[in-house]
Amino acid sequence: MKTISREIVLNGLTPILFDRYSGNNKEQLGTMDKIYQEGEYLVLPSTNILSFLSAQNTESATQRVVGRGYKEVCKAALSFVMINPGKSIMIPFLRDGKLLKVTDADLKIHYAVAKIMKGKLAIPNPKERPMLDCPWELKFDLELLETPELNEVLLKRIFEKGGLAVGLGTFRGVFGKFNVKSWG
Protein backbone atom coordinates (compact mmCIF):
# COMPACT_ATOMS: atom_id res chain seq x y z
CA MET A 1 0.00 0.00 0.00
CA LYS A 2 1.16 3.51 -0.79
CA THR A 3 1.38 5.75 2.29
CA ILE A 4 0.49 9.44 1.93
CA SER A 5 1.39 11.92 4.71
CA ARG A 6 -0.05 15.42 4.70
CA GLU A 7 -0.36 18.39 7.03
CA ILE A 8 -3.94 19.62 6.86
CA VAL A 9 -5.32 23.00 7.93
CA LEU A 10 -9.09 23.44 8.13
CA ASN A 11 -10.50 26.96 8.26
CA GLY A 12 -13.85 27.40 10.04
CA LEU A 13 -16.58 29.07 7.99
CA THR A 14 -19.36 28.88 10.58
CA PRO A 15 -19.30 28.67 14.39
CA ILE A 16 -18.75 25.18 15.79
CA LEU A 17 -20.86 23.61 18.56
CA PHE A 18 -19.64 21.19 21.22
CA ASP A 19 -21.57 18.42 22.99
CA ARG A 20 -19.03 16.20 24.74
CA TYR A 21 -20.53 12.96 26.06
CA SER A 22 -20.10 12.41 29.80
CA GLY A 23 -19.45 8.69 29.40
CA ASN A 24 -22.85 7.51 30.59
CA ASN A 25 -26.49 8.39 29.98
CA LYS A 26 -27.27 9.19 33.63
CA GLU A 27 -24.74 12.00 34.07
CA GLN A 28 -25.69 15.28 32.43
CA LEU A 29 -22.87 17.74 31.92
CA GLY A 30 -23.14 21.45 32.56
CA THR A 31 -23.22 23.51 29.38
CA MET A 32 -19.59 24.65 29.47
CA ASP A 33 -18.45 21.16 30.51
CA LYS A 34 -19.42 19.97 27.02
CA ILE A 35 -16.27 21.42 25.44
CA TYR A 36 -13.13 19.39 24.80
CA GLN A 37 -10.15 20.69 26.71
CA GLU A 38 -6.55 19.55 27.05
CA GLY A 39 -4.83 21.53 29.77
CA GLU A 40 -5.74 25.15 29.14
CA TYR A 41 -6.44 24.69 25.42
CA LEU A 42 -9.65 24.17 23.47
CA VAL A 43 -9.34 21.00 21.39
CA LEU A 44 -11.27 18.63 19.14
CA PRO A 45 -10.74 14.87 19.35
CA SER A 46 -9.40 13.40 16.13
CA THR A 47 -12.20 10.84 16.42
CA ASN A 48 -14.57 13.67 15.48
CA ILE A 49 -12.77 13.99 12.14
CA LEU A 50 -12.76 10.21 11.68
CA SER A 51 -16.52 10.22 12.32
CA PHE A 52 -16.88 13.00 9.73
CA LEU A 53 -15.22 10.59 7.27
CA SER A 54 -16.66 7.24 8.33
CA ALA A 55 -19.94 7.46 10.29
CA GLN A 56 -22.64 5.14 9.04
CA ASN A 57 -25.25 5.69 11.78
CA THR A 58 -25.48 9.42 10.97
CA GLU A 59 -24.74 11.24 7.75
CA SER A 60 -21.02 11.43 7.09
CA ALA A 61 -19.17 13.56 4.56
CA THR A 62 -18.33 10.36 2.70
CA GLN A 63 -21.99 9.41 2.39
CA ARG A 64 -22.86 12.90 1.13
CA VAL A 65 -19.97 13.13 -1.36
CA VAL A 66 -19.72 9.54 -2.63
CA GLY A 67 -23.39 8.56 -2.60
CA ARG A 68 -24.06 4.95 -3.63
CA GLY A 69 -21.23 2.69 -2.48
CA TYR A 70 -20.22 5.03 0.34
CA LYS A 71 -20.09 2.27 2.99
CA GLU A 72 -16.97 0.69 1.51
CA VAL A 73 -15.27 4.10 1.42
CA CYS A 74 -16.35 4.74 5.04
CA LYS A 75 -14.81 1.44 6.10
CA ALA A 76 -11.59 2.27 4.25
CA ALA A 77 -11.46 5.72 5.91
CA LEU A 78 -11.92 4.20 9.36
CA SER A 79 -9.27 1.54 8.72
CA PHE A 80 -6.67 3.37 6.67
CA VAL A 81 -6.77 7.05 7.71
CA MET A 82 -4.84 8.12 10.79
CA ILE A 83 -5.03 11.59 12.31
CA ASN A 84 -1.93 12.77 14.18
CA PRO A 85 -0.37 9.28 14.15
CA GLY A 86 1.84 8.73 17.18
CA LYS A 87 0.71 12.02 18.77
CA SER A 88 -2.17 13.20 20.92
CA ILE A 89 -5.66 12.41 19.64
CA MET A 90 -6.64 15.94 20.65
CA ILE A 91 -6.26 18.61 17.96
CA PRO A 92 -5.94 22.14 19.33
CA PHE A 93 -8.05 24.94 17.91
CA LEU A 94 -6.08 27.84 16.49
CA ARG A 95 -6.96 31.49 16.06
CA ASP A 96 -4.61 33.76 14.12
CA GLY A 97 -2.11 30.89 14.04
CA LYS A 98 -1.94 30.60 17.84
CA LEU A 99 -3.25 27.86 20.14
CA LEU A 100 -6.64 28.92 21.49
CA LYS A 101 -6.88 28.91 25.27
CA VAL A 102 -10.29 28.11 26.71
CA THR A 103 -10.18 31.41 28.60
CA ASP A 104 -9.59 33.32 25.33
CA ALA A 105 -12.13 31.40 23.26
CA ASP A 106 -15.05 33.70 24.11
CA LEU A 107 -17.43 30.74 24.04
CA LYS A 108 -21.13 31.51 23.77
CA ILE A 109 -24.12 29.36 24.59
CA HIS A 110 -26.32 28.19 21.73
CA TYR A 111 -29.93 27.34 22.68
CA ALA A 112 -32.05 25.05 20.52
CA VAL A 113 -34.85 22.54 20.83
CA ALA A 114 -34.27 19.22 19.14
CA LYS A 115 -37.26 17.03 18.39
CA ILE A 116 -36.92 13.36 19.26
CA MET A 117 -39.40 11.10 17.51
CA LYS A 118 -41.17 8.55 19.71
CA GLY A 119 -43.49 6.74 17.36
CA LYS A 120 -45.54 9.47 15.72
CA LEU A 121 -44.92 12.00 18.50
CA ALA A 122 -42.17 14.60 18.39
CA ILE A 123 -40.90 15.13 21.93
CA PRO A 124 -39.14 18.49 22.44
CA ASN A 125 -35.61 18.14 23.80
CA PRO A 126 -34.11 21.52 24.78
CA LYS A 127 -30.33 21.68 24.28
CA GLU A 128 -27.71 24.14 25.43
CA ARG A 129 -24.30 23.80 23.81
CA PRO A 130 -21.08 25.80 23.92
CA MET A 131 -20.35 27.56 20.63
CA LEU A 132 -17.04 28.84 19.26
CA ASP A 133 -17.41 31.69 16.77
CA CYS A 134 -15.16 32.14 13.77
CA PRO A 135 -12.34 32.52 13.14
CA TRP A 136 -11.13 29.05 14.09
CA GLU A 137 -8.70 26.62 12.51
CA LEU A 138 -7.59 23.06 13.06
CA LYS A 139 -4.12 21.91 11.99
CA PHE A 140 -3.20 18.22 12.06
CA ASP A 141 -1.17 15.52 10.37
CA LEU A 142 -3.00 12.96 8.30
CA GLU A 143 -1.69 9.63 7.09
CA LEU A 144 -3.53 7.63 4.44
CA LEU A 145 -2.73 4.10 3.35
CA GLU A 146 -4.25 4.18 -0.14
CA THR A 147 -6.62 1.36 -1.07
CA PRO A 148 -8.74 0.66 -4.14
CA GLU A 149 -11.68 2.20 -2.25
CA LEU A 150 -9.91 5.33 -0.99
CA ASN A 151 -7.07 7.32 -2.56
CA GLU A 152 -5.77 10.82 -1.81
CA VAL A 153 -7.78 12.51 -4.59
CA LEU A 154 -11.05 11.13 -3.21
CA LEU A 155 -10.10 11.85 0.40
CA LYS A 156 -9.30 15.48 -0.41
CA ARG A 157 -12.61 15.82 -2.29
CA ILE A 158 -14.47 14.40 0.74
CA PHE A 159 -12.81 17.00 2.99
CA GLU A 160 -13.46 19.85 0.53
CA LYS A 161 -17.10 19.10 -0.25
CA GLY A 162 -17.91 17.54 3.13
CA GLY A 163 -16.55 20.57 4.96
CA LEU A 164 -19.27 22.66 3.36
CA ALA A 165 -22.04 20.05 3.34
CA VAL A 166 -21.53 18.34 6.71
CA GLY A 167 -18.90 20.04 8.91
CA LEU A 168 -17.53 19.10 12.34
CA GLY A 169 -18.80 19.15 15.91
CA THR A 170 -22.44 18.70 16.81
CA PHE A 171 -25.47 19.93 14.81
CA ARG A 172 -23.31 19.34 11.75
CA GLY A 173 -24.50 20.73 8.46
CA VAL A 174 -25.57 23.97 10.08
CA PHE A 175 -22.55 24.50 12.34
CA GLY A 176 -18.92 23.49 12.02
CA LYS A 177 -18.60 24.16 8.28
CA PHE A 178 -15.05 24.59 7.04
CA ASN A 179 -12.86 24.79 3.98
CA VAL A 180 -9.50 23.17 3.39
CA LYS A 181 -7.02 26.02 3.79
CA SER A 182 -3.97 23.82 3.28
CA TRP A 183 -3.34 20.26 2.06
CA GLY A 184 0.41 19.86 2.06
C-alpha atoms as an extended CHARMM CRD file, in Angstrom:
* protein
*
       184  EXT
         1         1  MET       CA              0.0000000000        0.0000000000        0.0000000000  PROA      1               0.0000000000
         2         2  LYS       CA              1.1560000000        3.5100000000       -0.7860000000  PROA      2               0.0000000000
         3         3  THR       CA              1.3760000000        5.7460000000        2.2900000000  PROA      3               0.0000000000
         4         4  ILE       CA              0.4910000000        9.4390000000        1.9260000000  PROA      4               0.0000000000
         5         5  SER       CA              1.3870000000       11.9170000000        4.7070000000  PROA      5               0.0000000000
         6         6  ARG       CA             -0.0540000000       15.4250000000        4.6970000000  PROA      6               0.0000000000
         7         7  GLU       CA             -0.3570000000       18.3930000000        7.0270000000  PROA      7               0.0000000000
         8         8  ILE       CA             -3.9420000000       19.6190000000        6.8560000000  PROA      8               0.0000000000
         9         9  VAL       CA             -5.3220000000       22.9970000000        7.9280000000  PROA      9               0.0000000000
        10        10  LEU       CA             -9.0910000000       23.4370000000        8.1260000000  PROA      10              0.0000000000
        11        11  ASN       CA            -10.4990000000       26.9610000000        8.2600000000  PROA      11              0.0000000000
        12        12  GLY       CA            -13.8480000000       27.3990000000       10.0370000000  PROA      12              0.0000000000
        13        13  LEU       CA            -16.5760000000       29.0730000000        7.9850000000  PROA      13              0.0000000000
        14        14  THR       CA            -19.3620000000       28.8830000000       10.5840000000  PROA      14              0.0000000000
        15        15  PRO       CA            -19.2980000000       28.6680000000       14.3900000000  PROA      15              0.0000000000
        16        16  ILE       CA            -18.7460000000       25.1820000000       15.7890000000  PROA      16              0.0000000000
        17        17  LEU       CA            -20.8610000000       23.6090000000       18.5600000000  PROA      17              0.0000000000
        18        18  PHE       CA            -19.6430000000       21.1860000000       21.2210000000  PROA      18              0.0000000000
        19        19  ASP       CA            -21.5740000000       18.4240000000       22.9880000000  PROA      19              0.0000000000
        20        20  ARG       CA            -19.0300000000       16.1960000000       24.7450000000  PROA      20              0.0000000000
        21        21  TYR       CA            -20.5300000000       12.9650000000       26.0580000000  PROA      21              0.0000000000
        22        22  SER       CA            -20.0970000000       12.4120000000       29.7960000000  PROA      22              0.0000000000
        23        23  GLY       CA            -19.4540000000        8.6920000000       29.3980000000  PROA      23              0.0000000000
        24        24  ASN       CA            -22.8540000000        7.5120000000       30.5900000000  PROA      24              0.0000000000
        25        25  ASN       CA            -26.4870000000        8.3930000000       29.9830000000  PROA      25              0.0000000000
        26        26  LYS       CA            -27.2670000000        9.1900000000       33.6310000000  PROA      26              0.0000000000
        27        27  GLU       CA            -24.7440000000       11.9960000000       34.0690000000  PROA      27              0.0000000000
        28        28  GLN       CA            -25.6910000000       15.2790000000       32.4320000000  PROA      28              0.0000000000
        29        29  LEU       CA            -22.8710000000       17.7360000000       31.9170000000  PROA      29              0.0000000000
        30        30  GLY       CA            -23.1450000000       21.4490000000       32.5640000000  PROA      30              0.0000000000
        31        31  THR       CA            -23.2230000000       23.5100000000       29.3800000000  PROA      31              0.0000000000
        32        32  MET       CA            -19.5930000000       24.6500000000       29.4730000000  PROA      32              0.0000000000
        33        33  ASP       CA            -18.4470000000       21.1580000000       30.5110000000  PROA      33              0.0000000000
        34        34  LYS       CA            -19.4170000000       19.9660000000       27.0150000000  PROA      34              0.0000000000
        35        35  ILE       CA            -16.2740000000       21.4220000000       25.4400000000  PROA      35              0.0000000000
        36        36  TYR       CA            -13.1290000000       19.3940000000       24.8030000000  PROA      36              0.0000000000
        37        37  GLN       CA            -10.1530000000       20.6890000000       26.7100000000  PROA      37              0.0000000000
        38        38  GLU       CA             -6.5540000000       19.5450000000       27.0510000000  PROA      38              0.0000000000
        39        39  GLY       CA             -4.8310000000       21.5290000000       29.7670000000  PROA      39              0.0000000000
        40        40  GLU       CA             -5.7380000000       25.1520000000       29.1360000000  PROA      40              0.0000000000
        41        41  TYR       CA             -6.4380000000       24.6880000000       25.4160000000  PROA      41              0.0000000000
        42        42  LEU       CA             -9.6520000000       24.1670000000       23.4720000000  PROA      42              0.0000000000
        43        43  VAL       CA             -9.3420000000       21.0010000000       21.3880000000  PROA      43              0.0000000000
        44        44  LEU       CA            -11.2720000000       18.6350000000       19.1350000000  PROA      44              0.0000000000
        45        45  PRO       CA            -10.7450000000       14.8680000000       19.3530000000  PROA      45              0.0000000000
        46        46  SER       CA             -9.3960000000       13.3990000000       16.1330000000  PROA      46              0.0000000000
        47        47  THR       CA            -12.1960000000       10.8420000000       16.4230000000  PROA      47              0.0000000000
        48        48  ASN       CA            -14.5740000000       13.6680000000       15.4750000000  PROA      48              0.0000000000
        49        49  ILE       CA            -12.7710000000       13.9890000000       12.1440000000  PROA      49              0.0000000000
        50        50  LEU       CA            -12.7650000000       10.2150000000       11.6820000000  PROA      50              0.0000000000
        51        51  SER       CA            -16.5180000000       10.2250000000       12.3230000000  PROA      51              0.0000000000
        52        52  PHE       CA            -16.8830000000       13.0010000000        9.7300000000  PROA      52              0.0000000000
        53        53  LEU       CA            -15.2170000000       10.5870000000        7.2740000000  PROA      53              0.0000000000
        54        54  SER       CA            -16.6550000000        7.2420000000        8.3290000000  PROA      54              0.0000000000
        55        55  ALA       CA            -19.9360000000        7.4560000000       10.2930000000  PROA      55              0.0000000000
        56        56  GLN       CA            -22.6420000000        5.1380000000        9.0390000000  PROA      56              0.0000000000
        57        57  ASN       CA            -25.2460000000        5.6870000000       11.7780000000  PROA      57              0.0000000000
        58        58  THR       CA            -25.4840000000        9.4200000000       10.9670000000  PROA      58              0.0000000000
        59        59  GLU       CA            -24.7430000000       11.2400000000        7.7510000000  PROA      59              0.0000000000
        60        60  SER       CA            -21.0220000000       11.4300000000        7.0880000000  PROA      60              0.0000000000
        61        61  ALA       CA            -19.1660000000       13.5580000000        4.5630000000  PROA      61              0.0000000000
        62        62  THR       CA            -18.3260000000       10.3610000000        2.6970000000  PROA      62              0.0000000000
        63        63  GLN       CA            -21.9910000000        9.4150000000        2.3940000000  PROA      63              0.0000000000
        64        64  ARG       CA            -22.8620000000       12.8990000000        1.1310000000  PROA      64              0.0000000000
        65        65  VAL       CA            -19.9740000000       13.1330000000       -1.3620000000  PROA      65              0.0000000000
        66        66  VAL       CA            -19.7220000000        9.5410000000       -2.6280000000  PROA      66              0.0000000000
        67        67  GLY       CA            -23.3940000000        8.5560000000       -2.5990000000  PROA      67              0.0000000000
        68        68  ARG       CA            -24.0630000000        4.9540000000       -3.6330000000  PROA      68              0.0000000000
        69        69  GLY       CA            -21.2310000000        2.6860000000       -2.4810000000  PROA      69              0.0000000000
        70        70  TYR       CA            -20.2170000000        5.0290000000        0.3390000000  PROA      70              0.0000000000
        71        71  LYS       CA            -20.0890000000        2.2730000000        2.9880000000  PROA      71              0.0000000000
        72        72  GLU       CA            -16.9710000000        0.6920000000        1.5080000000  PROA      72              0.0000000000
        73        73  VAL       CA            -15.2670000000        4.1010000000        1.4160000000  PROA      73              0.0000000000
        74        74  CYS       CA            -16.3500000000        4.7430000000        5.0420000000  PROA      74              0.0000000000
        75        75  LYS       CA            -14.8090000000        1.4360000000        6.1010000000  PROA      75              0.0000000000
        76        76  ALA       CA            -11.5930000000        2.2730000000        4.2530000000  PROA      76              0.0000000000
        77        77  ALA       CA            -11.4560000000        5.7150000000        5.9090000000  PROA      77              0.0000000000
        78        78  LEU       CA            -11.9190000000        4.2000000000        9.3640000000  PROA      78              0.0000000000
        79        79  SER       CA             -9.2710000000        1.5420000000        8.7220000000  PROA      79              0.0000000000
        80        80  PHE       CA             -6.6680000000        3.3710000000        6.6670000000  PROA      80              0.0000000000
        81        81  VAL       CA             -6.7720000000        7.0480000000        7.7130000000  PROA      81              0.0000000000
        82        82  MET       CA             -4.8390000000        8.1210000000       10.7910000000  PROA      82              0.0000000000
        83        83  ILE       CA             -5.0330000000       11.5890000000       12.3050000000  PROA      83              0.0000000000
        84        84  ASN       CA             -1.9250000000       12.7670000000       14.1840000000  PROA      84              0.0000000000
        85        85  PRO       CA             -0.3720000000        9.2820000000       14.1530000000  PROA      85              0.0000000000
        86        86  GLY       CA              1.8410000000        8.7310000000       17.1800000000  PROA      86              0.0000000000
        87        87  LYS       CA              0.7120000000       12.0200000000       18.7660000000  PROA      87              0.0000000000
        88        88  SER       CA             -2.1710000000       13.2030000000       20.9220000000  PROA      88              0.0000000000
        89        89  ILE       CA             -5.6590000000       12.4070000000       19.6410000000  PROA      89              0.0000000000
        90        90  MET       CA             -6.6380000000       15.9390000000       20.6460000000  PROA      90              0.0000000000
        91        91  ILE       CA             -6.2630000000       18.6090000000       17.9580000000  PROA      91              0.0000000000
        92        92  PRO       CA             -5.9380000000       22.1390000000       19.3270000000  PROA      92              0.0000000000
        93        93  PHE       CA             -8.0460000000       24.9370000000       17.9080000000  PROA      93              0.0000000000
        94        94  LEU       CA             -6.0800000000       27.8450000000       16.4890000000  PROA      94              0.0000000000
        95        95  ARG       CA             -6.9590000000       31.4940000000       16.0610000000  PROA      95              0.0000000000
        96        96  ASP       CA             -4.6100000000       33.7590000000       14.1220000000  PROA      96              0.0000000000
        97        97  GLY       CA             -2.1110000000       30.8900000000       14.0360000000  PROA      97              0.0000000000
        98        98  LYS       CA             -1.9440000000       30.5980000000       17.8430000000  PROA      98              0.0000000000
        99        99  LEU       CA             -3.2480000000       27.8640000000       20.1400000000  PROA      99              0.0000000000
       100       100  LEU       CA             -6.6420000000       28.9210000000       21.4850000000  PROA      100             0.0000000000
       101       101  LYS       CA             -6.8760000000       28.9140000000       25.2680000000  PROA      101             0.0000000000
       102       102  VAL       CA            -10.2890000000       28.1100000000       26.7090000000  PROA      102             0.0000000000
       103       103  THR       CA            -10.1830000000       31.4140000000       28.6000000000  PROA      103             0.0000000000
       104       104  ASP       CA             -9.5910000000       33.3200000000       25.3310000000  PROA      104             0.0000000000
       105       105  ALA       CA            -12.1270000000       31.4020000000       23.2550000000  PROA      105             0.0000000000
       106       106  ASP       CA            -15.0510000000       33.7020000000       24.1120000000  PROA      106             0.0000000000
       107       107  LEU       CA            -17.4330000000       30.7410000000       24.0410000000  PROA      107             0.0000000000
       108       108  LYS       CA            -21.1270000000       31.5150000000       23.7750000000  PROA      108             0.0000000000
       109       109  ILE       CA            -24.1250000000       29.3560000000       24.5900000000  PROA      109             0.0000000000
       110       110  HSD       CA            -26.3250000000       28.1870000000       21.7310000000  PROA      110             0.0000000000
       111       111  TYR       CA            -29.9280000000       27.3400000000       22.6840000000  PROA      111             0.0000000000
       112       112  ALA       CA            -32.0510000000       25.0500000000       20.5160000000  PROA      112             0.0000000000
       113       113  VAL       CA            -34.8520000000       22.5410000000       20.8270000000  PROA      113             0.0000000000
       114       114  ALA       CA            -34.2660000000       19.2250000000       19.1410000000  PROA      114             0.0000000000
       115       115  LYS       CA            -37.2590000000       17.0350000000       18.3940000000  PROA      115             0.0000000000
       116       116  ILE       CA            -36.9210000000       13.3620000000       19.2640000000  PROA      116             0.0000000000
       117       117  MET       CA            -39.4050000000       11.1020000000       17.5070000000  PROA      117             0.0000000000
       118       118  LYS       CA            -41.1690000000        8.5460000000       19.7110000000  PROA      118             0.0000000000
       119       119  GLY       CA            -43.4860000000        6.7410000000       17.3610000000  PROA      119             0.0000000000
       120       120  LYS       CA            -45.5410000000        9.4740000000       15.7170000000  PROA      120             0.0000000000
       121       121  LEU       CA            -44.9200000000       11.9980000000       18.4980000000  PROA      121             0.0000000000
       122       122  ALA       CA            -42.1730000000       14.6000000000       18.3910000000  PROA      122             0.0000000000
       123       123  ILE       CA            -40.8960000000       15.1300000000       21.9260000000  PROA      123             0.0000000000
       124       124  PRO       CA            -39.1350000000       18.4900000000       22.4410000000  PROA      124             0.0000000000
       125       125  ASN       CA            -35.6120000000       18.1400000000       23.8000000000  PROA      125             0.0000000000
       126       126  PRO       CA            -34.1150000000       21.5220000000       24.7760000000  PROA      126             0.0000000000
       127       127  LYS       CA            -30.3330000000       21.6830000000       24.2820000000  PROA      127             0.0000000000
       128       128  GLU       CA            -27.7090000000       24.1430000000       25.4280000000  PROA      128             0.0000000000
       129       129  ARG       CA            -24.3030000000       23.8000000000       23.8150000000  PROA      129             0.0000000000
       130       130  PRO       CA            -21.0800000000       25.7950000000       23.9210000000  PROA      130             0.0000000000
       131       131  MET       CA            -20.3530000000       27.5600000000       20.6290000000  PROA      131             0.0000000000
       132       132  LEU       CA            -17.0370000000       28.8390000000       19.2640000000  PROA      132             0.0000000000
       133       133  ASP       CA            -17.4070000000       31.6870000000       16.7730000000  PROA      133             0.0000000000
       134       134  CYS       CA            -15.1620000000       32.1440000000       13.7660000000  PROA      134             0.0000000000
       135       135  PRO       CA            -12.3440000000       32.5220000000       13.1380000000  PROA      135             0.0000000000
       136       136  TRP       CA            -11.1290000000       29.0530000000       14.0870000000  PROA      136             0.0000000000
       137       137  GLU       CA             -8.6950000000       26.6240000000       12.5130000000  PROA      137             0.0000000000
       138       138  LEU       CA             -7.5920000000       23.0560000000       13.0610000000  PROA      138             0.0000000000
       139       139  LYS       CA             -4.1240000000       21.9080000000       11.9860000000  PROA      139             0.0000000000
       140       140  PHE       CA             -3.2030000000       18.2200000000       12.0570000000  PROA      140             0.0000000000
       141       141  ASP       CA             -1.1660000000       15.5240000000       10.3720000000  PROA      141             0.0000000000
       142       142  LEU       CA             -3.0020000000       12.9560000000        8.3010000000  PROA      142             0.0000000000
       143       143  GLU       CA             -1.6920000000        9.6260000000        7.0920000000  PROA      143             0.0000000000
       144       144  LEU       CA             -3.5260000000        7.6280000000        4.4400000000  PROA      144             0.0000000000
       145       145  LEU       CA             -2.7310000000        4.0980000000        3.3450000000  PROA      145             0.0000000000
       146       146  GLU       CA             -4.2450000000        4.1770000000       -0.1360000000  PROA      146             0.0000000000
       147       147  THR       CA             -6.6160000000        1.3600000000       -1.0650000000  PROA      147             0.0000000000
       148       148  PRO       CA             -8.7400000000        0.6610000000       -4.1400000000  PROA      148             0.0000000000
       149       149  GLU       CA            -11.6840000000        2.2020000000       -2.2510000000  PROA      149             0.0000000000
       150       150  LEU       CA             -9.9060000000        5.3320000000       -0.9910000000  PROA      150             0.0000000000
       151       151  ASN       CA             -7.0750000000        7.3210000000       -2.5560000000  PROA      151             0.0000000000
       152       152  GLU       CA             -5.7750000000       10.8180000000       -1.8150000000  PROA      152             0.0000000000
       153       153  VAL       CA             -7.7810000000       12.5090000000       -4.5910000000  PROA      153             0.0000000000
       154       154  LEU       CA            -11.0540000000       11.1260000000       -3.2140000000  PROA      154             0.0000000000
       155       155  LEU       CA            -10.1040000000       11.8460000000        0.4040000000  PROA      155             0.0000000000
       156       156  LYS       CA             -9.3020000000       15.4770000000       -0.4120000000  PROA      156             0.0000000000
       157       157  ARG       CA            -12.6120000000       15.8250000000       -2.2890000000  PROA      157             0.0000000000
       158       158  ILE       CA            -14.4690000000       14.4010000000        0.7420000000  PROA      158             0.0000000000
       159       159  PHE       CA            -12.8100000000       16.9950000000        2.9890000000  PROA      159             0.0000000000
       160       160  GLU       CA            -13.4590000000       19.8540000000        0.5330000000  PROA      160             0.0000000000
       161       161  LYS       CA            -17.1040000000       19.1010000000       -0.2460000000  PROA      161             0.0000000000
       162       162  GLY       CA            -17.9120000000       17.5440000000        3.1280000000  PROA      162             0.0000000000
       163       163  GLY       CA            -16.5470000000       20.5700000000        4.9580000000  PROA      163             0.0000000000
       164       164  LEU       CA            -19.2680000000       22.6550000000        3.3570000000  PROA      164             0.0000000000
       165       165  ALA       CA            -22.0350000000       20.0530000000        3.3420000000  PROA      165             0.0000000000
       166       166  VAL       CA            -21.5290000000       18.3440000000        6.7100000000  PROA      166             0.0000000000
       167       167  GLY       CA            -18.9040000000       20.0420000000        8.9100000000  PROA      167             0.0000000000
       168       168  LEU       CA            -17.5340000000       19.1000000000       12.3360000000  PROA      168             0.0000000000
       169       169  GLY       CA            -18.8030000000       19.1480000000       15.9130000000  PROA      169             0.0000000000
       170       170  THR       CA            -22.4410000000       18.6960000000       16.8110000000  PROA      170             0.0000000000
       171       171  PHE       CA            -25.4740000000       19.9270000000       14.8100000000  PROA      171             0.0000000000
       172       172  ARG       CA            -23.3070000000       19.3410000000       11.7450000000  PROA      172             0.0000000000
       173       173  GLY       CA            -24.5040000000       20.7260000000        8.4590000000  PROA      173             0.0000000000
       174       174  VAL       CA            -25.5690000000       23.9730000000       10.0850000000  PROA      174             0.0000000000
       175       175  PHE       CA            -22.5450000000       24.4950000000       12.3370000000  PROA      175             0.0000000000
       176       176  GLY       CA            -18.9150000000       23.4940000000       12.0230000000  PROA      176             0.0000000000
       177       177  LYS       CA            -18.5980000000       24.1650000000        8.2830000000  PROA      177             0.0000000000
       178       178  PHE       CA            -15.0470000000       24.5860000000        7.0410000000  PROA      178             0.0000000000
       179       179  ASN       CA            -12.8630000000       24.7920000000        3.9760000000  PROA      179             0.0000000000
       180       180  VAL       CA             -9.4980000000       23.1750000000        3.3910000000  PROA      180             0.0000000000
       181       181  LYS       CA             -7.0170000000       26.0190000000        3.7900000000  PROA      181             0.0000000000
       182       182  SER       CA             -3.9710000000       23.8210000000        3.2820000000  PROA      182             0.0000000000
       183       183  TRP       CA             -3.3380000000       20.2620000000        2.0610000000  PROA      183             0.0000000000
       184       184  GLY       CA              0.4060000000       19.8640000000        2.0580000000  PROA      184             0.0000000000
